[in-house]
Amino acid sequence: MRPGGNRGWLLRLVIAFSFAQGAVSMARPAVSYRALALGADERAIGVIAGVYALLPLFAAVPLGRRTDHGRCAPLLPVGVVLISGGCALSGIANSLWAMAVWSGVMGLGHLCFVIGAQSLVARQSAPHEQDRNFGHFTIGASLGQLVGPIAAGALIGGRDMAGTSAFALLVAGAGGAVALTSLWRIESRTTSKSRKEQGERVPVQRILRARGVPAGIFISLAVLSATDILTAYLPVVGEHRGIAPSVIGVLLSLRAAATIACRLVLTPLLRLLGRTLLLTVTCLLAALLCAGIALPVPVWALALMLAVLGFCLGVGQPLSMTTVVQAAPDGARSTALALRLTGNRLGQVAAPASAGLVAGIAGVAAPFVMLGALLLLSAGTALRTPGRPEGPGAGVRERPKRSRFRRTSGI
């Protein structure tokens, strides 16, 4: 399949990503509620959330190397199996350490799926289509983040918090497995071509020195850390403020719905503001809104803040993908995306652990102030990000962008 050709693969990938991400987004708050029911405090919640990213932290670059050399066929189905298994086994675990282990398995599965999927989008998209296609691809994540928390909130509650959260985790595992139904055809169409794309490995240091790659990694880290801590700690904030789990689920889904809305209008926003200004403004607004969550505002105000925050956070992930892909040396784009994911996972290890420490010292709302500071730094980084990343082939990457942005993919 030629880059920029038939986009049926993209639609199937979005559907598969919706189910896989929905399982994870349903499981993450369910894990927090089940851990609370098993006696966890804020620090323990932070540790369990951090373990989710620990195994992926060490696996991302080797997996990226494999996809650069066309060996990515098993990554998507293996990722789904690990996600589903991690969700289900977290539901039957009866100790905090076991929940942490299965949370790590879930995180490894998510990493496998995302590396395979992002590499697929990078290979199958013409350079001028990457902003749009990565934006459409991440709609799958947002759909999962929209449905997952609502489903978790609907199932969790009552006096038997441990039992209802366990049931929610089992349902998440079953729902994630549905993603397998749209995957095989995608891989069989692309693997034969990818295996011919062999070449020498580009050193990691050279990739990280490419202008635009470090900035893309840091922006992605900040945005994902904000999303991750929102998912893990908003239930804790809800418990302290007397907000029901069902309402917390709706609030998290409202944030995801706003992210979907952002990605649907990403192309006109890019035409209006350009990549650099759009990244800078949205990161700055997200910083202020994250810090605002620490205030004891009523639920309606919290909902409004989360909606605007979700819209702002919707920009960072797809545009950081394009920034990294276009700045990376030829033959190392999957590895560059894997380095970006390594940064994400580093943030997912450090941010929840730091959040747990901060929450234990200064209260459960304090992690959101910490997130505000991180996003403020990312806004400064985005301001210095080149609108047209330099690197091999940079001269041809932007050439047809203006006319092709007007096309739609039907997703």
Residue pairs with C-beta under 8 A, 6 or more apart in sequence:
1 9
1 124
1 189
1 190
1 193
3 123
3 124
3 125
3 126
3 129
4 125
4 126
4 129
5 124
7 133
7 409
7 410
7 411
9 120
9 124
9 186
9 189
9 190
10 121
10 124
10 133
10 136
10 137
10 409
10 411
11 409
11 410
11 411
12 182
12 183
12 185
12 186
13 117
13 120
13 121
13 137
13 140
13 182
13 186
14 136
14 137
14 139
14 140
14 143
14 411
15 140
15 179
15 182
16 76
16 80
16 117
16 140
16 179
16 180
16 181
16 182
16 183
16 186
17 113
17 117
17 137
17 140
17 141
17 143
17 144
17 179
18 140
18 141
18 143
18 144
18 147
18 179
19 144
19 175
19 176
19 178
19 179
20 79
20 80
20 83
20 110
20 113
20 144
20 176
20 179
21 110
21 140
21 141
21 143
21 144
21 145
21 148
22 143
22 144
22 145
22 147
22 148
22 151
22 172
22 175
22 176
23 83
23 84
23 87
23 144
23 148
23 172
23 173
23 175
23 176
23 179
24 83
24 87
24 106
24 110
24 144
24 148
24 172
24 176
25 144
25 145
25 147
25 148
25 149
25 152
25 231
25 252
25 256
26 87
26 147
26 148
26 149
26 151
26 152
26 168
26 169
26 171
26 172
26 175
27 86
27 87
27 90
27 106
27 148
27 152
27 168
27 169
27 172
27 173
28 49
28 52
28 148
28 228
28 231
28 232
29 149
29 152
29 153
29 156
29 231
29 232
29 234
29 235
29 245
29 248
29 249
29 252
30 90
30 91
30 152
30 155
30 156
30 165
30 168
30 169
30 172
31 48
31 49
31 90
31 99
31 103
31 165
31 169
32 45
32 48
32 49
32 232
32 233
32 235
32 236
33 152
33 156
33 161
33 165
33 168
33 235
33 245
34 90
34 91
34 99
34 161
34 162
34 165
34 166
34 169
35 44
35 45
35 48
35 96
35 99
36 45
36 161
36 235
36 236
36 239
37 161
37 162
37 165
38 94
38 95
38 96
38 99
38 162
39 96
40 48
40 96
41 360
42 236
42 356
42 359
42 360
42 364
43 356
43 357
43 359
43 360
44 96
44 356
45 232
45 233
45 236
45 352
45 356
46 232
46 352
46 353
46 354
46 355
46 356
46 357
46 359
47 100
47 352
47 353
47 356
48 96
48 99
48 100
48 103
49 103
49 228
49 229
49 232
49 348
49 352
49 355
49 356
50 348
50 349
50 350
50 352
50 353
50 356
51 100
51 101
51 103
51 104
51 107
52 103
52 104
52 106
52 107
52 348
53 107
53 344
53 345
53 346
53 347
53 348
53 349
53 352
54 104
54 107
54 345
54 349
55 104
55 105
55 107
55 108
55 111
56 107
56 108
56 110
56 111
56 341
56 342
56 345
56 348
57 342
57 345
57 346
57 349
59 108
59 111
60 111
60 115
60 338
60 339
60 341
60 342
60 345
61 204
61 335
61 338
61 339
61 342
63 75
63 111
63 112
63 115
63 338
64 115
64 119
64 334
64 335
64 336
64 337
64 338
64 339
64 341
65 201
65 334
65 335
65 338
66 72
66 75
67 75
67 115
67 116
67 119
67 194
67 334
67 338
68 119
68 197
68 199
68 201
68 331
68 332
68 333
68 334
68 335
69 197
69 198
69 199
70 191
70 193
70 194
70 195
70 196
70 197
70 198
71 194
71 195
72 115
72 116
72 119
72 120
72 187
72 191
72 194
72 334
73 187
73 188
73 191
75 112
75 113
75 115
75 116
76 112
76 113
76 116
76 117
76 183
76 186
76 187
77 180
77 183
77 184
77 187
78 109
78 112
79 109
79 110
79 111
79 112
79 113
79 114
79 116
80 109
80 113
80 176
80 177
80 179
80 180
80 183
81 109
81 177
81 180
82 105
82 106
82 108
82 109
82 110
82 112
83 106
83 109
83 110
83 113
83 173
83 176
84 109
84 173
84 174
84 176
84 177
85 102
85 105
85 109
85 173
86 102
86 103
86 104
86 105
86 106
86 107
86 108
86 109
86 173
87 106
87 169
87 170
87 172
87 173
87 176
88 169
88 170
88 172
88 173
88 174
89 98
89 102
89 105
89 173
90 99
90 102
90 103
90 106
90 169
91 165
91 166
91 167
91 168
91 169
91 170
91 172
91 173
92 166
92 170
93 99
93 101
93 102
107 345
107 348
111 341
111 345
113 179
114 341
115 334
115 337
115 338
115 341
117 137
118 134
118 137
118 321
118 334
118 337
118 341
119 333
119 334
119 337
120 186
120 190
121 130
121 133
121 134
121 137
121 321
122 130
122 321
122 325
122 333
122 334
122 337
123 190
123 194
124 133
124 190
125 133
125 134
126 400
126 404
127 326
127 393
127 396
127 397
127 398
127 399
128 397
128 398
128 399
128 400
128 401
128 404
128 405
129 404
130 321
130 322
130 325
130 326
131 266
131 267
131 270
131 275
131 318
131 319
131 322
131 401
131 405
132 266
132 267
132 405
132 407
132 409
133 409
134 318
134 319
134 321
134 322
135 263
135 266
135 267
135 318
136 263
136 409
136 411
137 318
138 263
138 314
138 317
138 318
138 321
139 260
139 263
139 264
139 411
141 317
142 256
142 257
142 259
142 260
142 263
142 314
143 256
143 260
144 256
145 227
145 231
145 252
145 253
145 255
145 256
145 259
146 253
146 256
146 257
146 260
147 253
148 172
148 253
149 231
149 248
149 249
149 250
149 251
149 252
149 253
149 256
150 249
150 250
150 252
150 253
151 168
151 171
151 172
151 175
151 249
152 168
152 172
152 245
152 249
153 244
153 245
153 246
153 247
153 248
153 249
153 250
153 252
154 246
154 249
155 164
155 167
155 168
155 171
156 164
156 165
156 168
156 245
156 249
157 164
157 244
157 245
157 246
158 164
197 331
199 331
200 331
201 332
201 335
202 329
202 331
202 332
202 335
204 335
204 339
206 329
206 332
207 213
207 328
207 329
207 332
207 335
207 336
207 339
208 214
208 339
210 327
210 328
210 329
210 336
210 389
210 390
210 391
211 327
211 386
211 389
211 390
211 391
212 323
212 324
212 326
212 327
212 385
212 386
212 389
212 390
212 391
213 323
213 324
213 327
213 328
213 336
213 339
213 340
215 323
215 381
215 382
215 384
215 385
216 320
216 321
216 323
216 324
216 327
216 340
216 385
217 320
217 324
217 339
217 340
217 343
218 343
218 377
218 378
218 381
219 279
219 283
219 316
219 319
219 320
219 323
219 378
219 381
219 382
219 385
220 316
220 317
220 320
220 321
220 324
220 340
220 343
220 344
221 343
221 344
221 346
221 347
221 378
222 283
222 316
222 347
222 374
222 375
222 377
222 378
223 283
223 286
223 313
223 316
223 317
223 320
223 375
223 378
224 317
224 344
224 347
224 348
225 347
225 348
225 351
225 371
225 374
226 286
226 290
226 309
226 313
226 371
226 374
226 375
227 313
228 347
228 348
228 351
228 352
229 351
229 352
229 355
229 367
229 368
229 371
230 252
230 255
230 306
230 309
231 252
232 352
232 355
233 355
233 359
233 364
233 367
233 368
234 248
234 251
234 252
235 245
235 248
236 359
236 364
237 243
237 293
237 364
237 365
238 244
238 245
238 247
238 248
240 364
241 296
243 251
243 299
247 299
250 303
251 299
251 302
251 303
251 306
252 306
254 303
254 306
254 307
254 310
255 306
255 307
255 309
255 310
255 313
256 310
257 307
257 310
258 306
258 307
258 308
258 309
258 310
258 311
258 314
259 310
259 311
259 313
259 314
260 314
261 311
261 314
262 269
262 310
262 311
262 312
262 313
262 314
262 315
263 314
263 318
266 314
266 315
266 318
266 319
267 405
269 278
269 315
270 278
270 405
271 405
273 281
274 387
275 319
275 322
275 323
275 385
275 387
276 382
276 383
276 385
276 386
276 387
278 315
278 319
279 315
279 316
279 319
279 320
279 379
279 382
279 385
280 379
280 382
280 383
281 379
282 311
282 312
282 313
282 314
282 315
282 316
283 312
283 316
283 375
283 376
283 378
283 379
283 382
284 375
284 376
284 379
285 308
285 309
285 312
286 309
286 312
286 313
286 316
286 375
287 371
287 372
287 373
287 374
287 375
287 376
287 378
287 379
288 372
289 305
289 306
289 308
289 309
289 312
289 372
290 309
290 368
290 369
290 371
290 372
290 375
291 368
291 369
291 371
291 372
291 373
292 305
292 368
292 372
293 302
293 305
293 306
293 309
293 365
293 368
294 365
294 366
294 368
294 369
295 365
296 365
297 305
316 378
320 340
321 337
321 340
323 385
323 389
324 333
324 336
324 337
324 339
324 340
325 333
325 336
325 337
326 388
326 389
326 391
326 394
326 397
327 336
327 389
327 390
327 391
328 335
328 336
328 337
328 391
329 336
329 391
329 392
330 392
330 393
351 370
351 371
351 374
354 367
354 370
355 367
355 370
356 367
358 366
358 367
358 370
359 366
359 367
388 394
388 397
388 398
389 397
